[in-house]
Amino acid sequence: MTVSPAFGLIIVGDEILSGKRADKHLSKVIELLGARGLALAWAEYVGDDPARITAVLKRAFAGGDVVFSTGGIGATPDDHTRQCAAAALGVPLALHPEAEALIRERMQDTAREQGVPYEPDRPDNVHRLNMGVFPAGAAIIPNPYNKIPGFSVGDVHFLPGFPVMAWPMIEWVLDTRYAHLARPAGVSERSVIVFGAMEASLTPLMQAVERDHPGVKVFSLPSVDHPQYGRHIELGVKGDTTRLDAAYAQLRTGLDGFGARIGPELVR
């Protein structure tokens, strides 16, 4: 069985960690992946610290996952992601010719909108070209909002921190690079509420279901004060939709031997 790559998300920015801005990327990426029958395997937050960003990106480049990194690709002093990506890869930074053309096009559009002449050698316009300085060998990700591109190196994809830009760019990457991984939308989780059982006693059953059904994960979500069910465990399976029914059937059959009281079933 061919194993599909996992998907990861890196969210860069002091403003998220300080609480100045609330992160919106995590829930949206989960939504975008879910619409294509895919799932997010992990996410990581990191502040605007070059050493930490470089370390996170080294792991991303070496890990073999499909990774989206949002934030820090601008050209202000607190933007470090482009430089850190190059450092993590051990390659130089270079002005990408396609990115340069798109940035110049954007500057011309802006001048036209403002009714002023386009001055390519004006210091602020020259500085804006830094937004197209990427690690050598990078490919651009088009930005439909303002033409300032993101970039990809292998399966690691770098996007602006602004949701209005990042989200359509993520969709473009998914539908251009990874359309072959998309699966039909359908049931991706089945679970049941279990009363009067302990997680430790259910563990062998959970291990057996995962062993017998590759591509399916078993999850156990205990609660002690749920407003509807009180103390209980939500026990279920998620993953490969073609294997889900058989895995769930084995889980339910196994529960019969525990003498636990079974509550409602949940389907997501």
Number of C-alpha atoms within 10 A of each C-alpha: 5 4 7 12 14 15 21 19 24 24 24 25 24 17 13 16 16 10 9 9 11 10 17 13 18 15 10 13 21 16 15 18 17 17 15 18 19 22 18 19 14 13 14 12 17 16 17 18 16 18 13 13 26 21 14 18 23 18 12 22 18 10 14 14 20 21 26 22 26 25 22 26 28 21 17 12 7 14 18 22 27 26 20 24 28 21 20 21 16 12 14 14 18 15 15 22 12 14 25 19 15 20 22 20 15 15 21 17 14 15 14 12 9 10 9 10 10 16 13 12 9 9 9 10 15 12 12 18 20 20 20 27 23 27 25 16 15 18 18 20 20 22 21 14 12 15 18 26 25 26 24 20 18 14 19 22 23 27 27 22 21 12 16 12 20 24 20 16 23 23 15 17 18 18 14 10 11 14 12 10 13 15 14 10 12 13 16 19 21 21 22 20 19 22 18 12 18 14 13 7 10 16 12 11 17 22 12 15 21 17 12 12 17 14 17 22 19 23 16 18 11 18 13 10 10 10 8 6 15 11 15 21 24 19 24 24 24 22 19 20 18 13 15 22 16 13 26 23 13 17 23 16 12 16 18 11 8 13 10 13 13 17 14 10 13 13 11 9
